Amino acid sequence: MTTHRLAVIPGDGIGTEVTPAAQSVLDAVAARHGFGFDYREFDWSCERYRTEGAMMPADGLDRLRDHDAILLGAVGSPGVPDHVSLWGLLIPIRRTFRQYVNLRPVRCFDGVESPLRNADVDLVVVRENIEGEYSQIGGRINSGFPDEMAVQETVFTRVGVSRIADYAFRLATTRRHRLTSATKSNGIVHTLPFWDEVVAERAQGFPDVDWDAEHIDALCAKVVLDPGRFDVIVGSNLFGDILSDLTAAVAGSIGIAPSANLNPERDFPSMFEPVHGSAPDIAGRGVANPIGAIWSAAMLLDHLGHPEAATEVVDAIAAVLSETPLRTPDLGGTATTSEFTAAIVKRVA
């Protein structure tokens, strides 16, 4: 029997509640398909930062390196600045393991009410994940004085833009053959025209994909006004980050949104995490929506070579939402995390 080695980082807040939910679904569907998981859990979190002074140990990345994949819950806690928690755990993992594709599928499930009338959402946001606007280049000078200044450099490389564009175009060929590139080249004079040029070059290799470019401000408006027109949207680190949260909200709740941080070459482990964050306002109450974590686990299954099992998990989510009244509070219901998870497990076991 194939056994996959998974590193599990529940992290903070509701991450410690939805991660076990995802694991229970993984175990149930894996048992039926004849494979299994060997979990190794790491307590890296803001709580560790408070006691140890670091989100993870100095050799943390080496401890993760030999796993088949990483399952992450959430990062962030009141009292620990977000840039400390993210740059101490999540971002080093993404960058060291060359997880340059952040993949975020979005769809409207039957039974989940969108804030939009007649919303028809079935798209994927492909976010460049390790360069762009979130570079480490920059700093501050004259701290504490009236002329204090902060500089943050945006970095786009031909390699980085080419590989994320290629990934997005290839993905579009497996879907509805439609791609939209997010840009702002009318106002950002160097980096975004460069992005546009490289995307246009890479498009020549995919003549069967109908594509265009949209300025990010207009694109956000069009996603709200007519989300059904979009199939694959590719964007920079910042634009992809914003668009994925926007599209998740359009689909009904950020609590259902999954994501994958992929190293397509598989030289390093990829990481799978829900988009919703640690949600400290509801942490510990047992009412967190586990769908984002469970759907992320389905993406993990697909990445590890179990597409049928992955499809069954997503189908189970859809069936519970369309055929039962079970809803967690963010979706207008009263179900607990464990109750909703049990319903998914029953359908995939």
Residue pairs with C-beta under 8 A, 6 or more apart in sequence:
1 34
1 35
1 36
2 34
2 35
2 36
3 35
3 36
3 37
3 38
4 35
4 36
4 37
4 38
4 68
4 69
4 304
5 37
5 38
5 40
5 66
5 67
5 68
6 37
6 38
6 39
6 40
6 67
6 68
6 69
6 70
6 71
6 300
7 40
7 42
7 63
7 64
7 67
7 69
7 70
7 71
7 269
8 19
8 23
8 39
8 40
8 41
8 42
8 70
8 71
9 19
9 41
9 42
9 44
9 45
9 70
9 71
9 72
9 73
9 89
10 16
10 19
10 20
10 41
10 43
10 45
10 73
10 74
11 19
11 44
11 45
11 72
11 73
11 74
11 75
11 89
11 278
12 45
12 46
12 47
12 73
12 74
12 75
12 76
12 77
12 85
12 278
12 280
12 283
13 74
13 76
13 77
13 277
13 278
13 279
13 280
13 283
14 73
14 74
14 276
14 278
14 279
14 282
14 283
14 288
15 45
15 72
15 73
15 74
15 75
15 278
16 73
16 283
17 283
17 284
17 286
17 288
17 290
17 337
18 73
18 74
18 274
18 288
18 289
18 290
18 292
18 293
18 294
18 337
19 71
19 72
19 73
19 293
21 290
21 293
21 294
21 337
21 338
21 340
21 341
22 71
22 290
22 293
22 294
22 296
22 297
23 37
23 39
23 71
23 297
24 341
24 345
25 294
25 297
25 313
25 316
25 341
25 344
25 345
25 348
26 37
26 297
26 300
26 301
27 36
27 37
28 345
28 348
28 349
29 301
29 309
29 312
29 313
29 348
29 349
30 36
30 37
30 306
30 309
31 349
32 309
32 348
32 349
33 306
33 308
33 309
35 306
40 67
42 56
42 60
42 63
42 64
44 55
44 56
44 57
44 60
44 89
45 55
45 75
45 77
45 89
46 55
46 75
46 76
46 77
46 79
46 80
46 85
47 77
48 54
48 55
48 56
49 55
49 80
49 84
49 85
49 88
50 79
50 80
54 88
55 75
55 84
55 85
55 88
55 89
56 88
56 89
57 63
61 92
61 93
61 96
61 97
64 70
64 93
64 97
64 269
65 97
65 268
65 269
67 269
68 269
68 304
69 269
69 270
69 271
69 272
69 300
69 303
69 304
70 93
70 269
70 270
70 271
70 272
71 271
71 272
71 273
71 296
71 297
71 300
72 90
72 93
72 271
72 272
72 273
73 273
73 274
73 278
73 293
74 273
74 274
74 276
74 277
74 278
74 279
75 85
75 86
75 89
75 90
75 277
75 278
76 82
76 85
76 86
76 277
76 278
76 280
77 85
77 278
77 280
78 280
91 134
93 99
93 261
93 271
94 102
94 129
94 130
94 261
94 271
95 130
96 268
97 263
97 268
97 269
97 270
97 271
98 130
98 263
98 265
98 267
98 268
99 129
99 130
99 261
99 262
99 263
99 268
99 270
99 271
100 128
100 129
100 130
100 131
100 160
100 163
100 164
100 262
100 263
100 264
101 126
101 127
101 128
101 129
101 164
101 167
101 260
101 261
101 262
101 263
101 264
102 126
102 127
102 128
102 129
102 240
102 244
102 259
102 260
102 261
102 262
103 124
103 125
103 126
103 127
103 259
103 260
103 262
103 299
104 124
104 125
104 126
104 127
104 240
104 244
104 247
104 248
104 257
104 258
104 259
104 260
104 275
105 123
105 124
105 258
105 295
105 299
106 121
106 122
106 123
106 124
106 125
106 244
106 247
106 248
106 250
106 251
106 257
107 121
107 122
107 123
107 251
108 114
108 119
108 120
108 121
108 122
108 251
108 252
109 251
109 252
109 256
109 317
109 318
109 321
109 322
110 318
110 321
110 322
111 321
111 322
111 323
111 327
112 251
112 252
112 253
112 256
112 321
112 331
113 252
113 331
113 332
114 121
114 250
114 251
114 252
115 249
115 250
115 252
116 224
116 227
116 250
119 227
119 228
119 250
119 251
120 227
120 228
121 227
121 228
121 247
121 250
121 251
122 228
122 231
123 227
123 230
123 231
123 232
123 233
123 247
124 171
124 175
124 231
124 232
124 233
125 233
125 234
125 235
125 240
125 243
125 244
125 247
126 164
126 167
126 168
126 171
126 232
126 233
126 234
126 235
126 240
127 234
127 235
127 236
127 237
127 239
127 240
127 241
127 243
127 244
128 160
128 161
128 164
128 234
128 235
128 236
128 237
128 240
129 237
129 240
129 261
130 160
130 237
131 155
131 156
131 157
131 160
131 237
132 154
132 155
132 156
132 160
132 236
132 237
132 238
133 152
133 154
133 236
133 237
133 238
134 237
134 238
135 152
135 153
135 154
135 155
137 152
137 153
137 155
138 150
138 151
138 152
138 153
139 150
139 151
140 148
140 149
140 150
140 151
141 148
141 149
142 148
142 149
154 191
156 191
156 194
156 195
156 236
158 198
161 194
161 195
161 198
161 199
162 198
162 201
162 202
163 264
164 234
165 181
165 198
165 199
165 202
165 203
165 234
166 202
166 205
167 264
168 179
168 232
168 234
169 179
169 202
169 203
169 205
169 206
169 209
169 211
170 206
171 232
172 178
172 179
172 206
172 209
172 211
172 231
172 232
173 206
173 208
173 209
175 231
175 232
176 231
177 208
177 209
177 210
177 231
178 209
178 210
178 211
178 230
178 231
178 232
179 203
179 209
179 210
179 211
179 212
179 231
179 232
179 233
179 234
180 211
180 212
180 213
180 214
180 219
180 230
180 231
180 232
180 233
180 234
181 195
181 196
181 199
181 211
181 212
181 213
181 214
181 233
181 234
181 235
182 213
182 214
182 216
182 219
182 233
182 234
182 235
182 236
182 239
182 240
182 243
183 192
183 195
183 196
183 213
183 214
183 215
183 216
183 239
184 192
184 215
184 216
184 217
184 239
185 192
185 193
185 195
185 196
185 213
185 215
186 215
195 236
196 213
199 211
199 213
199 234
203 209
203 211
214 222
216 235
216 239
216 242
216 243
219 233
219 243
220 242
220 243
220 246
222 229
222 230
223 230
223 243
223 246
223 247
223 250
224 246
224 250
227 247
227 250
233 240
233 243
233 247
234 240
235 243
244 257
244 259
244 275
245 254
245 257
245 275
248 254
248 256
248 257
248 275
251 257
252 331
253 289
253 330
253 331
254 275
254 276
254 292
255 274
255 276
255 288
255 289
255 291
255 292
255 328
255 330
255 331
256 289
256 291
256 292
256 295
256 331
257 274
257 275
257 276
257 292
257 295
258 272
258 273
258 274
258 275
258 292
258 293
258 295
258 296
258 298
258 299
259 272
259 273
259 274
259 275
259 296
259 299
260 270
260 271
260 272
260 296
260 299
260 300
260 303
261 270
261 271
261 272
261 273
262 270
262 303
263 269
263 270
270 300
270 303
272 296
272 297
272 299
272 300
272 303
273 293
273 296
274 292
274 293
274 295
274 296
275 292
276 289
276 292
279 288
282 288
282 329
286 336
286 337
286 338
287 328
287 329
287 335
287 336
287 337
288 328
288 337
289 328
289 330
289 331
289 337
289 340
290 328
290 337
290 340
290 341
290 344
291 317
291 340
294 313
294 317
294 341
294 344
295 313
295 314
295 317
297 313
298 309
298 310
298 311
298 313
298 314
298 317
299 310
301 307
301 309
301 310
301 313
302 310
309 348
312 348
313 344
313 348
315 347
316 344
316 347
316 348
317 344
319 347
320 326
320 340
320 343
320 344
320 347
321 327
324 343
325 333
326 333
326 335
326 339
326 340
326 343
327 333
327 334
327 335
327 340
328 335
328 336
328 337
328 340
